[in-house]
Amino acid sequence: MKFGIIVFPGSNCDRDMMHALRDDLKQETIMLWHKDRDLSMFTTDDCIVLPGGFSYGDYLRCGALARFSPMMEQVIDFANKGGKVLGVCNGFQILCEAGLLPGVLLQNDHQKFVCKNVFIKSDNVENMVGRNVGPKALKIPVAHGEGRYYADAATLKQLNDNHQVVFRYCDEHGEIHVDSNPNGAINNIAGICNAGHNVFGMMPHPERACSQVLNNIDGRAILQAFNR
């Protein structure tokens, strides 16, 4: 299979993602410019990745401008056909702005940028990521100023009923409580997927936890799930 990584103006984690997939996980990767419109080289067995960063400088609202990039028209069509899509941090924000994922990412409750290691755990095994990572707490870095996931009560019920919550923030022992929540996300939600379980978004950065040099490879299991 192949991974396509979209590069928006302002992306700053696209090369991190490329190195994690290509060098650490030995996957074929193709860089995709946001103004291009061609995804014909990808099948629904492949995966398109929206990396972290500050697309369009986060002007107006995080992800709001990138959502209208020409490539996003193709990503929406690709996802609607069942293709696998992963959005990390700013990529998660773009997926929500594009309507591929429900809810919204708001400013952190403490109104500060947060950059540190956090722990997350899979919420269920009804999606390919949850099945692959298992029940252990994973140490994954976060780096965001607007990572507070929010959805209304009806959407939250749908997410829980359909097993669409992929990750929740926890402590190193896997316990989920308010003290382990780095941004005030509702119900400690760190990542979700769509109802079809083929579009995934998460605020933590698995690509920054894939190298032995960094003494942390917890992110590998997350990215490897897309190659199942």
TORKOL-614492 format. One line per 8 residues: number of its first residue (from 1); for each residue y, z, x of N, C-alpha, C. Coordinates in nm, 2 decimals. Layout:
NUM) Y Z X Y Z X Y Z X; ...
//
This chain:
1) -0.12 0.00 0.08 0.00 0.00 0.00 0.12 0.00 0.09; 0.24 -0.02 0.02 0.37 -0.03 0.10 0.46 0.07 0.03; 0.56 0.12 0.11 0.67 0.20 0.07 0.80 0.12 0.09; 0.88 0.11 -0.01 1.01 0.05 0.00 1.12 0.16 0.00; 1.21 0.16 0.09 1.31 0.27 0.10 1.44 0.20 0.08; 1.51 0.24 -0.03 1.64 0.18 -0.06 1.75 0.25 0.02; 1.84 0.17 0.08 1.95 0.22 0.16 2.08 0.19 0.08; 2.14 0.30 0.04 2.27 0.29 -0.03 2.38 0.31 0.07
9) 2.51 0.27 0.05 2.62 0.31 0.14 2.64 0.46 0.12; 2.62 0.53 0.23 2.63 0.68 0.23 2.49 0.75 0.24; 2.38 0.67 0.23 2.25 0.73 0.25 2.25 0.79 0.39; 2.19 0.91 0.41 2.18 0.96 0.55 2.04 1.01 0.58; 1.95 0.99 0.48 1.81 1.04 0.50 1.71 0.92 0.50; 1.76 0.80 0.49 1.68 0.68 0.48 1.59 0.67 0.61; 1.65 0.69 0.72 1.58 0.68 0.85 1.48 0.80 0.87; 1.52 0.91 0.82 1.42 1.03 0.82 1.30 0.99 0.74
17) 1.32 0.94 0.62 1.21 0.90 0.54 1.12 0.79 0.60; 1.19 0.70 0.66 1.12 0.59 0.73 1.03 0.64 0.84; 1.08 0.73 0.92 1.00 0.79 1.03 0.89 0.87 0.98; 0.91 0.95 0.88 0.80 1.03 0.82 0.69 0.95 0.77; 0.72 0.84 0.70 0.62 0.76 0.64 0.56 0.67 0.74; 0.64 0.61 0.83 0.58 0.51 0.92 0.52 0.57 1.04; 0.59 0.67 1.10 0.54 0.73 1.23 0.44 0.85 1.21; 0.47 0.93 1.11 0.39 1.05 1.09 0.27 1.02 1.00
25) 0.29 0.94 0.90 0.18 0.91 0.80 0.12 0.77 0.82; 0.18 0.69 0.91 0.12 0.56 0.94 0.12 0.47 0.82; 0.22 0.47 0.74 0.23 0.38 0.63 0.33 0.26 0.65; 0.30 0.15 0.59 0.39 0.04 0.60 0.51 0.07 0.52; 0.63 0.05 0.58 0.75 0.07 0.52 0.85 -0.05 0.53; 0.92 -0.07 0.42 1.02 -0.18 0.42 1.15 -0.12 0.37; 1.26 -0.15 0.45 1.39 -0.10 0.42 1.45 -0.20 0.32; 1.52 -0.15 0.21 1.57 -0.23 0.11 1.72 -0.21 0.09
33) 1.80 -0.31 0.11 1.95 -0.29 0.09 1.98 -0.29 -0.06; 2.08 -0.20 -0.09 2.11 -0.17 -0.23 2.16 -0.30 -0.31; 2.21 -0.39 -0.24 2.27 -0.51 -0.30 2.16 -0.62 -0.33; 2.04 -0.60 -0.27 1.94 -0.70 -0.29 1.88 -0.68 -0.43; 1.81 -0.78 -0.48 1.75 -0.78 -0.61 1.60 -0.81 -0.61; 1.54 -0.82 -0.49 1.40 -0.87 -0.49 1.30 -0.76 -0.45; 1.21 -0.73 -0.55 1.10 -0.64 -0.53 0.97 -0.71 -0.54; 0.97 -0.84 -0.53 0.85 -0.92 -0.56 0.74 -0.89 -0.46
41) 0.77 -0.84 -0.34 0.67 -0.81 -0.24 0.59 -0.68 -0.27; 0.63 -0.61 -0.38 0.57 -0.48 -0.41 0.49 -0.50 -0.54; 0.38 -0.43 -0.55 0.30 -0.42 -0.67 0.31 -0.28 -0.73; 0.26 -0.25 -0.84 0.27 -0.12 -0.90 0.18 -0.02 -0.83; 0.10 -0.06 -0.73 0.03 0.03 -0.65 0.12 0.08 -0.54; 0.23 0.02 -0.51 0.32 0.06 -0.41 0.42 0.16 -0.46; 0.51 0.20 -0.37 0.61 0.31 -0.41 0.75 0.27 -0.36; 0.84 0.29 -0.44 0.98 0.27 -0.40 1.05 0.41 -0.39
49) 1.12 0.43 -0.28 1.17 0.57 -0.25 1.33 0.56 -0.25; 1.39 0.65 -0.32 1.54 0.66 -0.32 1.56 0.79 -0.23; 1.62 0.77 -0.11 1.63 0.88 -0.02 1.75 0.97 -0.05; 1.76 1.08 0.03 1.88 1.17 0.02 2.00 1.11 0.09; 2.11 1.18 0.07 2.24 1.14 0.13 2.35 1.16 0.03; 2.45 1.08 0.05 2.57 1.09 -0.03 2.61 0.95 -0.07; 2.53 0.89 -0.15 2.55 0.75 -0.19 2.69 0.73 -0.25; 2.76 0.63 -0.20 2.90 0.60 -0.24 2.99 0.73 -0.22
57) 2.96 0.81 -0.12 3.04 0.93 -0.09 3.04 1.03 -0.19; 2.94 1.02 -0.29 2.94 1.12 -0.40 3.07 1.12 -0.48; 3.14 1.00 -0.47 3.26 0.99 -0.56 3.23 0.98 -0.70; 3.31 1.03 -0.79 3.29 1.03 -0.93 3.19 1.14 -0.97; 3.06 1.12 -0.93 2.96 1.22 -0.96 2.84 1.17 -0.88; 2.76 1.27 -0.83 2.65 1.23 -0.75 2.55 1.14 -0.82; 2.53 1.02 -0.76 2.44 0.92 -0.81 2.49 0.83 -0.92; 2.61 0.86 -0.97 2.67 0.79 -1.08 2.70 0.64 -1.05
65) 2.75 0.62 -0.92 2.78 0.49 -0.88 2.66 0.41 -0.83; 2.57 0.48 -0.76 2.45 0.41 -0.71 2.36 0.36 -0.82; 2.37 0.43 -0.93 2.29 0.39 -1.05 2.31 0.25 -1.09; 2.43 0.19 -1.06 2.47 0.06 -1.10 2.45 -0.04 -0.98; 2.39 0.00 -0.87 2.36 -0.10 -0.77 2.26 -0.20 -0.82; 2.27 -0.33 -0.77 2.18 -0.43 -0.81 2.04 -0.40 -0.80; 2.00 -0.33 -0.69 1.86 -0.29 -0.67 1.81 -0.20 -0.77; 1.90 -0.12 -0.83 1.85 -0.02 -0.93 1.80 -0.09 -1.06
73) 1.86 -0.21 -1.09 1.81 -0.28 -1.20 1.66 -0.32 -1.18; 1.63 -0.35 -1.05 1.49 -0.39 -1.02 1.40 -0.26 -1.02; 1.45 -0.15 -0.97 1.38 -0.02 -0.97 1.34 0.02 -1.11; 1.44 0.01 -1.20 1.42 0.05 -1.34 1.30 -0.04 -1.40; 1.31 -0.17 -1.38 1.21 -0.26 -1.43 1.07 -0.23 -1.36; 1.07 -0.20 -1.23 0.95 -0.16 -1.16 0.89 -0.04 -1.22; 0.97 0.06 -1.24 0.92 0.19 -1.30 0.87 0.17 -1.44; 0.94 0.09 -1.52 0.89 0.07 -1.66 0.76 0.00 -1.66
81) 0.73 -0.08 -1.56 0.60 -0.15 -1.55 0.49 -0.06 -1.49; 0.52 0.07 -1.46 0.42 0.16 -1.41 0.42 0.18 -1.26; 0.52 0.12 -1.19 0.53 0.14 -1.04 0.57 0.28 -1.00; 0.52 0.32 -0.89 0.55 0.46 -0.84 0.69 0.46 -0.78; 0.77 0.56 -0.82 0.91 0.58 -0.76 0.92 0.73 -0.73; 0.99 0.75 -0.61 1.02 0.89 -0.57 1.16 0.89 -0.53; 1.23 0.99 -0.59 1.37 1.02 -0.55 1.38 1.16 -0.49; 1.44 1.16 -0.37 1.46 1.29 -0.30 1.61 1.33 -0.29
89) 1.65 1.44 -0.34 1.78 1.50 -0.33 1.88 1.40 -0.40; 1.96 1.33 -0.33 2.05 1.23 -0.39 1.97 1.13 -0.47; 1.85 1.09 -0.43 1.77 1.00 -0.50 1.72 1.06 -0.63; 1.70 1.19 -0.64 1.67 1.26 -0.77 1.79 1.24 -0.86; 1.91 1.27 -0.81 2.03 1.26 -0.89 2.05 1.12 -0.94; 2.02 1.01 -0.86 2.03 0.88 -0.91 1.93 0.85 -1.02; 1.81 0.90 -1.00 1.71 0.87 -1.11 1.75 0.94 -1.24; 1.81 1.05 -1.23 1.86 1.12 -1.36 1.98 1.04 -1.42
97) 2.07 0.99 -1.33 2.18 0.91 -1.38 2.13 0.78 -1.44; 2.02 0.72 -1.39 1.97 0.60 -1.44 1.89 0.61 -1.56; 1.86 0.73 -1.60 1.78 0.76 -1.72 1.63 0.75 -1.70; 1.59 0.74 -1.57 1.45 0.73 -1.54 1.38 0.87 -1.55; 1.47 0.97 -1.53 1.42 1.11 -1.54 1.52 1.19 -1.63; 1.47 1.28 -1.71 1.56 1.36 -1.80 1.63 1.47 -1.73; 1.74 1.51 -1.79 1.82 1.62 -1.73 1.92 1.58 -1.64; 1.98 1.67 -1.57 2.10 1.65 -1.48 2.10 1.75 -1.37
105) 2.16 1.71 -1.25 2.18 1.80 -1.14 2.32 1.84 -1.13; 2.35 1.97 -1.15 2.48 2.03 -1.15 2.51 2.10 -1.02; 2.64 2.13 -1.00 2.68 2.21 -0.88 2.61 2.34 -0.87; 2.57 2.37 -0.75 2.50 2.50 -0.73 2.57 2.61 -0.79; 2.50 2.71 -0.84 2.56 2.82 -0.91 2.66 2.90 -0.82; 2.63 2.91 -0.69 2.72 2.98 -0.60 2.83 2.90 -0.55; 2.84 2.77 -0.59 2.94 2.67 -0.56 2.96 2.65 -0.41; 2.84 2.66 -0.34 2.84 2.63 -0.19 2.73 2.54 -0.16
113) 2.75 2.46 -0.05 2.64 2.37 0.00 2.53 2.46 0.06; 2.41 2.43 0.03 2.30 2.51 0.08 2.21 2.43 0.17; 2.18 2.47 0.29 2.10 2.40 0.38 2.01 2.50 0.45; 1.88 2.50 0.41 1.79 2.60 0.47 1.64 2.56 0.42; 1.55 2.63 0.48 1.41 2.62 0.43 1.39 2.70 0.30; 1.32 2.64 0.21 1.28 2.72 0.09 1.13 2.70 0.06; 1.08 2.77 -0.03 0.94 2.75 -0.07 0.93 2.70 -0.21; 0.84 2.61 -0.23 0.81 2.55 -0.36 0.66 2.55 -0.38
121) 0.62 2.55 -0.51 0.48 2.54 -0.54 0.46 2.45 -0.66; 0.35 2.38 -0.66 0.31 2.29 -0.77 0.30 2.37 -0.90; 0.35 2.31 -1.01 0.35 2.38 -1.14 0.22 2.35 -1.21; 0.15 2.23 -1.18 0.03 2.20 -1.25 -0.04 2.09 -1.17; -0.16 2.05 -1.21 -0.24 1.95 -1.14 -0.26 1.83 -1.23; -0.17 1.81 -1.33 -0.18 1.70 -1.42 -0.10 1.58 -1.37; -0.04 1.58 -1.25 0.02 1.47 -1.19 -0.03 1.45 -1.05; -0.02 1.33 -0.99 -0.08 1.30 -0.87 -0.03 1.39 -0.75
129) 0.10 1.43 -0.76 0.16 1.52 -0.65 0.09 1.65 -0.66; 0.09 1.71 -0.78 0.03 1.84 -0.80 -0.11 1.85 -0.76; -0.19 1.75 -0.79 -0.33 1.74 -0.76 -0.35 1.74 -0.61; -0.26 1.67 -0.54 -0.27 1.66 -0.39 -0.23 1.78 -0.31; -0.12 1.85 -0.36 -0.07 1.96 -0.28 -0.14 2.09 -0.31; -0.20 2.10 -0.43 -0.28 2.22 -0.46 -0.18 2.34 -0.49; -0.24 2.46 -0.49 -0.16 2.58 -0.53 -0.08 2.65 -0.43; -0.09 2.61 -0.30 -0.02 2.68 -0.20 0.13 2.67 -0.20
137) 0.20 2.77 -0.15 0.35 2.76 -0.14 0.38 2.67 -0.02; 0.47 2.57 -0.04 0.51 2.48 0.07 0.65 2.52 0.12; 0.67 2.52 0.25 0.80 2.54 0.31 0.86 2.40 0.33; 0.97 2.38 0.25 1.04 2.25 0.25 1.19 2.27 0.26; 1.26 2.20 0.35 1.41 2.22 0.36 1.48 2.16 0.24; 1.59 2.23 0.20 1.69 2.17 0.11 1.82 2.16 0.18; 1.90 2.06 0.13 2.04 2.04 0.18 2.12 1.97 0.07; 2.19 2.05 -0.01 2.26 1.99 -0.13 2.37 2.09 -0.18
145) 2.47 2.03 -0.24 2.57 2.10 -0.31 2.56 2.10 -0.46; 2.49 1.99 -0.51 2.47 1.98 -0.65 2.32 1.96 -0.68; 2.25 2.07 -0.67 2.10 2.06 -0.69 2.05 2.15 -0.80; 2.14 2.20 -0.88 2.10 2.29 -0.99 2.05 2.21 -1.11; 1.92 2.20 -1.12 1.86 2.12 -1.23 1.89 2.19 -1.37; 1.93 2.11 -1.46 1.96 2.16 -1.60 1.91 2.06 -1.70; 1.85 2.11 -1.81 1.82 2.03 -1.93 1.82 2.12 -2.05; 1.85 2.07 -2.16 1.85 2.15 -2.28 1.72 2.20 -2.33
153) 1.71 2.28 -2.43 1.59 2.35 -2.47 1.48 2.25 -2.51; 1.52 2.15 -2.59 1.43 2.05 -2.63 1.37 1.97 -2.52; 1.45 1.94 -2.42 1.40 1.86 -2.30 1.30 1.95 -2.22; 1.34 2.08 -2.20 1.26 2.17 -2.13 1.12 2.18 -2.20; 1.12 2.19 -2.33 0.99 2.20 -2.40 0.91 2.08 -2.38; 0.97 1.96 -2.38 0.90 1.84 -2.35 0.84 1.84 -2.21; 0.92 1.88 -2.12 0.88 1.88 -1.98 0.76 1.97 -1.96; 0.76 2.09 -2.02 0.65 2.18 -2.01 0.53 2.13 -2.09
161) 0.55 2.08 -2.21 0.44 2.04 -2.29 0.36 1.92 -2.23; 0.44 1.83 -2.16 0.38 1.71 -2.10 0.35 1.72 -1.95; 0.35 1.85 -1.90 0.32 1.87 -1.76 0.41 1.79 -1.67; 0.54 1.78 -1.70 0.63 1.70 -1.62 0.71 1.79 -1.52; 0.69 1.92 -1.52 0.75 2.00 -1.41 0.66 1.99 -1.29; 0.70 1.94 -1.18 0.62 1.91 -1.06 0.62 2.03 -0.97; 0.75 2.08 -0.94 0.76 2.19 -0.85 0.86 2.30 -0.90; 0.83 2.42 -0.87 0.93 2.53 -0.90 0.95 2.60 -0.76
169) 1.08 2.65 -0.75 1.11 2.74 -0.63 1.03 2.87 -0.64; 0.98 2.91 -0.53 0.91 3.04 -0.52 0.94 3.11 -0.39; 0.87 3.22 -0.37 0.88 3.29 -0.23 0.76 3.24 -0.15; 0.75 3.29 -0.03 0.65 3.25 0.06 0.51 3.29 0.01; 0.50 3.38 -0.08 0.37 3.42 -0.14 0.34 3.34 -0.27; 0.43 3.25 -0.31 0.41 3.17 -0.43 0.46 3.24 -0.56; 0.53 3.35 -0.54 0.58 3.42 -0.66 0.71 3.35 -0.70; 0.72 3.32 -0.83 0.84 3.26 -0.89 0.94 3.36 -0.95
177) 1.05 3.38 -0.89 1.15 3.47 -0.95 1.29 3.43 -0.90; 1.39 3.49 -0.96 1.53 3.44 -0.94 1.57 3.45 -0.80; 1.52 3.54 -0.72 1.57 3.55 -0.58 1.52 3.44 -0.49; 1.42 3.36 -0.54 1.37 3.25 -0.46 1.44 3.12 -0.50; 1.54 3.12 -0.59 1.60 3.01 -0.64 1.73 2.98 -0.56; 1.74 2.87 -0.49 1.85 2.85 -0.40 1.98 2.80 -0.46; 1.97 2.75 -0.59 2.09 2.69 -0.65 2.11 2.72 -0.80; 2.03 2.81 -0.85 2.04 2.84 -0.99 1.98 2.75 -1.09
185) 1.89 2.66 -1.04 1.82 2.57 -1.13 1.75 2.64 -1.24; 1.76 2.58 -1.36 1.70 2.64 -1.48 1.55 2.65 -1.46; 1.49 2.76 -1.49 1.35 2.79 -1.48 1.29 2.76 -1.34; 1.38 2.77 -1.24 1.34 2.76 -1.10 1.28 2.61 -1.07; 1.33 2.52 -1.15 1.27 2.38 -1.14 1.33 2.31 -1.01; 1.24 2.27 -0.93 1.27 2.20 -0.80 1.24 2.05 -0.81; 1.15 2.01 -0.90 1.11 1.87 -0.91 1.04 1.84 -1.04; 1.06 1.72 -1.09 1.00 1.68 -1.22 0.95 1.54 -1.21
193) 0.88 1.50 -1.31 0.84 1.36 -1.32 0.86 1.31 -1.46; 0.85 1.18 -1.48 0.87 1.12 -1.62 0.75 1.14 -1.70; 0.75 1.10 -1.83 0.64 1.12 -1.92 0.52 1.04 -1.87; 0.54 0.93 -1.81 0.44 0.84 -1.76 0.37 0.89 -1.63; 0.43 0.99 -1.57 0.38 1.05 -1.44 0.38 0.95 -1.33; 0.48 0.86 -1.33 0.49 0.76 -1.22 0.62 0.76 -1.15; 0.72 0.83 -1.21 0.85 0.85 -1.15 0.88 1.00 -1.12; 0.91 1.03 -0.99 0.92 1.17 -0.95 1.05 1.19 -0.88
201) 1.11 1.31 -0.91 1.23 1.35 -0.84 1.23 1.49 -0.80; 1.28 1.52 -0.68 1.28 1.66 -0.63 1.40 1.68 -0.54; 1.46 1.80 -0.54 1.57 1.83 -0.45 1.53 1.86 -0.31; 1.42 1.93 -0.28 1.38 1.96 -0.14 1.34 1.83 -0.07; 1.35 1.83 0.06 1.33 1.71 0.15 1.19 1.71 0.21; 1.08 1.65 0.16 0.95 1.66 0.22 0.95 1.58 0.35; 1.04 1.48 0.37 1.04 1.40 0.49 1.08 1.48 0.61; 1.15 1.59 0.59 1.20 1.68 0.70 1.09 1.78 0.73
209) 0.97 1.77 0.67 0.87 1.87 0.70 0.74 1.79 0.72; 0.74 1.69 0.81 0.63 1.60 0.83 0.59 1.59 0.98; 0.66 1.66 1.07 0.64 1.64 1.21 0.59 1.77 1.28; 0.49 1.75 1.36 0.44 1.86 1.44 0.54 1.92 1.53; 0.63 1.83 1.58 0.74 1.87 1.67 0.83 1.98 1.60; 0.84 1.97 1.47 0.92 2.07 1.40 0.85 2.19 1.35; 0.72 2.19 1.39 0.63 2.30 1.35 0.62 2.32 1.20; 0.63 2.21 1.13 0.61 2.22 0.98 0.57 2.08 0.93
217) 0.45 2.08 0.87 0.40 1.95 0.81 0.37 1.97 0.67; 0.43 2.07 0.60 0.40 2.09 0.46 0.44 1.98 0.37; 0.54 1.90 0.42 0.59 1.78 0.34 0.49 1.67 0.33; 0.39 1.66 0.43 0.30 1.55 0.43 0.22 1.54 0.30; 0.17 1.65 0.25 0.09 1.64 0.13 0.16 1.58 0.02; 0.29 1.61 0.01 0.37 1.55 -0.10 0.38 1.40 -0.09; 0.41 1.35 0.03 0.43 1.20 0.05 0.29 1.13 0.04; 0.19 1.20 0.09 0.06 1.14 0.09 0.00 1.12 -0.05
225) 0.05 1.20 -0.14 0.01 1.19 -0.28 0.04 1.05 -0.34; 0.14 0.98 -0.29 0.18 0.85 -0.34 0.09 0.74 -0.28; 0.00 0.77 -0.19 -0.09 0.68 -0.13 -0.23 0.70 -0.18; -0.25 0.76 -0.30 -0.38 0.79 -0.36 -0.42 0.68 -0.46
//
